[in-house]
Amino acid sequence: MASMTCSPAALTGTSASDLLRSSSNCVSGIPLKTLGKSRYVVTKKNATVAAKLRKVKKHEYPWPADPDPNVKGGVLTHLSHFKPLKEKQKLVTLDFEKPLVDFEKKMIGVRRMANETGLDFSDQIILLENKYQQALKDLYTHLTPIQRVSIARHPNRPTFLDHVFSITDKFVELHGDRSGYDDPAIVTGIGTIDGKRYMFIGQQKGRNTKENIQRNFGMPTPHGYRKALRMMYYADHHGFPIVTFIDTPGAYADLKSEELGQGEAIAHNLRTMFGLKVPIVSIVIGEGGSGGALAIGCANKLLMLENAVFYVASPEACAAILWKTAKASPKAAEKLRITAPELCRLQICDGIIPEPLGGAHANPAWTSQQIKAAINESMDELTAMNTEELLHHRMHKFRKLGGFQENAQLDPKKKVNMKKKEDTVRRTSNAELEGEVEKLKQQILKAKESSSKPPEMALKDMIEKLKTEVDHEYFEAIKAMGLKDRLEMLREEVSKVNSRDQLMNPVIRNKIEKLKDELNQNLSAAPNYSTLKYKLDMLKEFSKAKSLSDAATLKQEVNKKFNEVMSRPEINEKLEAIKAEVQNSGSSNFADLDQGMKDKVLNMKKKVELEMISALESFGLDVVFVKSNAKVLSEKASLSVFKNKMDNLNEEINKKIENVASSSELKNMVELLKLEIARAGNKPDTESKTKIEALQKQIKQRLSEAIISSELKEKHEELKAKISEMVQSSAGTDGSLQKETNHGEPRVEINLGANNSFAQCDPKSLHFVAWVFPGGSMLYLLQVS
């Protein structure tokens, strides 16, 4: 460091600033930069004066060299650091907006082609524009909560100062918390809208990376909240209504902010805002995060832009806490209810300000005018209140949030989401259970003797009770065998796999099989084995009785439905007409009939088939097939010679099915189906039903692919052809037309679609009433007796 000493005479009457600016006083010819690094020592007798200049960053004042006095907002607007951006903001496409980019590229391509070729593509351009607008409308009218969060965080979304300079006639920014700091993340100032003065307070984000760093990404420090508090007192003193703009992910939570009292600053603001005697309107223009947003949001009215969000914790933070991964943020955003429509329904938000399609950044000026209209409307309502009404209005707005009434009836929709009370199951002693079982058996026997229905309700209740008892006995046996802990651990592992919708892990499946084998081997040694076996046998017996009862009821209903179908006049008339025509034709067999008559017979046959199938489907049943092993007209048509071949083919098909069923892939599917059915319970939701149906379809497809292999298909076709040849060769030996033929053992298999099980009707209860022609063609009716 250089140092120099000047004589006292030379310094007489000279100030320190004159000394540095002067070209005399012993420093002539020395550059100011050099003087800045030098130390000056002035000695006068026993007094010494020392001065040192340090290099500091030059402050850039926003005031221009030639200010325009006619600028909007007045000449003081030049004092604001918020200037128009020199470069246009980069276009940012959100993930869910990518389908719209394809339309834009097509429109750009067509316009380029029109410019290059000079051809008229106006129709194509208009068509593409209409499609684009429709796609944009469909997308932005069905936004999910996480998509609204993305729009609220859009880098090009207009900020607080963008809106303020757009809606105010004049605006002057006020700085400082009067404690030595001015937080750029919170901007305050006085502005006028239609000649009315307001105090504006808002959280300011940056429009680019440089501004975001300067504004701390809109996260205020305690200095910012204290600056806002100072302006609130100022507005309350002068009677200015307050308008706050909320746009922050939350208060800045670094160590320095905590040391400076971040929590205290927010709490002070909350307490003060409830006592201010002027109207307060808060508008959420982006994201409102936690207490950082609430510190300037305790208002008489809280308004939100259509795509703004207001939350206590961000979806990512909530997902990380509850689901241990930020990837669950879409689910968290839905559960938190943070969007404007949901908060309006909860009466937290008092109104929604519309945005243009594409978000506020698509048309900032239009959005600002909507905000201006909302401010004027709200302020007209609030300024009409006196001070007492205004304070009560603000207090009541927050007091009613989360309100409750004791002993009030709950809305069924709300009650669904509440935790169910655990039912305390009353245990039935073995003696009581045996008495109830014997009593029910006697009732069933009496019903059987009198050919009446068994007591269905009592049977159903007993089955449910026995199921509960059997489950309890199994659990007691597992406890006695020391397998309880292993079972609980296995349940946890299975529930984790089930929650992730994954296929069963082979390791877990092996554990299940091992535990099941061990339980089956040692179950007979359990102390309650005899009781368990008795209850299990009773359960099987009553379940079988209920199945028979259900089958009998079903048979009666089906028979009644068939009789209704066959008693229809249109069917009877057509049958009689066809019968008369066949008799008048004089034909003794089907082959002798003319083509028109054959078509009539076949059409009638098809119509009757469809009527019968429709009747069965009305019960929720699917007719799988109807087959008859009856003899047709002649002993020569006997199919007994093909019995061995048919049995062999059936064996091959069964082996193929067993091989497929034992494969790991199908086992995984079956295990996953079992878990999904168990999780769905008695009342599965739409999602569970869809998963169950998809798994069932996949399992059926795998089995079908195994059965319909090329080799099996060839054997089936070959056997079918030989049987057909034999049937045809047996035709014509007896040319008489049989009026009524009863078949030996017809059998109907009906798929119970609702229960995914098969009910087989008694063969003796079914017979065909048919017109049978030589060659095997027949017009038949199926009846249940």
HELIX and SHEET records of a PDB file:
HELIX    1   1 PRO A    8  LEU A   11  1                                   4    
HELIX    2   2 ALA A   16  ARG A   21  1                                   6    
HELIX    3   3 LEU A   32  GLY A   36  1                                   5    
HELIX    4   4 VAL A   75  LEU A   79  5                                   5    
HELIX    5   5 ASP A   95  GLU A   97  5                                   3    
HELIX    6   6 LYS A   98  THR A  117  1                                  20    
HELIX    7   7 SER A  122  TYR A  140  1                                  19    
HELIX    8   8 PRO A  145  ALA A  152  1                                   8    
HELIX    9   9 PHE A  160  ILE A  167  1                                   8    
HELIX   10  10 THR A  209  GLN A  214  1                                   6    
HELIX   11  11 ASN A  216  GLY A  218  5                                   3    
HELIX   12  12 PRO A  222  HIS A  238  1                                  17    
HELIX   13  13 LEU A  255  GLU A  259  1                                   5    
HELIX   14  14 GLN A  262  MET A  273  1                                  12    
HELIX   15  15 SER A  290  LEU A  294  1                                   5    
HELIX   16  16 PRO A  315  LEU A  322  1                                   8    
HELIX   17  17 ALA A  326  ALA A  328  5                                   3    
HELIX   18  18 SER A  329  LEU A  336  1                                   8    
HELIX   19  19 ALA A  340  ARG A  345  1                                   6    
HELIX   20  20 ALA A  360  ALA A  362  5                                   3    
HELIX   21  21 PRO A  364  THR A  383  1                                  20    
HELIX   22  22 THR A  387  ARG A  399  1                                  13    
HELIX   23  23 PRO A  412  VAL A  416  1                                   5    
HELIX   24  24 ASN A  430  GLU A  449  1                                  20    
HELIX   25  25 GLU A  456  ALA A  480  1                                  25    
HELIX   26  26 LYS A  484  SER A  499  1                                  16    
HELIX   27  27 PRO A  506  ASN A  522  1                                  17    
HELIX   28  28 LEU A  523  ALA A  525  5                                   3    
HELIX   29  29 TYR A  529  MET A  566  1                                  38    
HELIX   30  30 PRO A  569  SER A  585  1                                  17    
HELIX   31  31 PHE A  590  ASP A  592  5                                   3    
HELIX   32  32 GLN A  595  GLU A  617  1                                  23    
HELIX   33  33 GLU A  635  ALA A  637  5                                   3    
HELIX   34  34 SER A  640  PHE A  642  5                                   3    
HELIX   35  35 LYS A  643  ALA A  661  1                                  19    
HELIX   36  36 SER A  664  ALA A  680  1                                  17    
HELIX   37  37 THR A  686  ILE A  707  1                                  22    
HELIX   38  38 SER A  710  SER A  730  1                                  21    
HELIX   39  39 PRO A  763  SER A  765  5                                   3    
SHEET    1   A 3 SER A   3  THR A   5  0                                        
SHEET    2   A 3 ARG A  39  LYS A  44  1                                        
SHEET    3   A 3 ALA A  47  LYS A  52 -1                                        
SHEET    1   B 7 LYS A 170  LEU A 174  0                                        
SHEET    2   B 7 ILE A 186  ILE A 193 -1                                        
SHEET    3   B 7 LYS A 196  GLN A 203 -1                                        
SHEET    4   B 7 ILE A 242  THR A 248  1                                        
SHEET    5   B 7 ILE A 280  GLY A 289  1                                        
SHEET    6   B 7 LYS A 301  LEU A 305  1                                        
SHEET    7   B 7 GLY A 351  ILE A 353  1                                        
SHEET    1   C 6 LYS A 170  LEU A 174  0                                        
SHEET    2   C 6 ILE A 186  ILE A 193 -1                                        
SHEET    3   C 6 LYS A 196  GLN A 203 -1                                        
SHEET    4   C 6 ILE A 242  THR A 248  1                                        
SHEET    5   C 6 ILE A 280  GLY A 289  1                                        
SHEET    6   C 6 VAL A 309  TYR A 311  1                                        
SHEET    1   D 3 LEU A 621  LYS A 627  0                                        
SHEET    2   D 3 ARG A 747  LEU A 752 -1                                        
SHEET    3   D 3 SER A 757  GLN A 760 -1                                        
SHEET    1   E 2 LEU A 766  VAL A 772  0                                        
SHEET    2   E 2 MET A 778  VAL A 784 -1                                        
END                                                                             
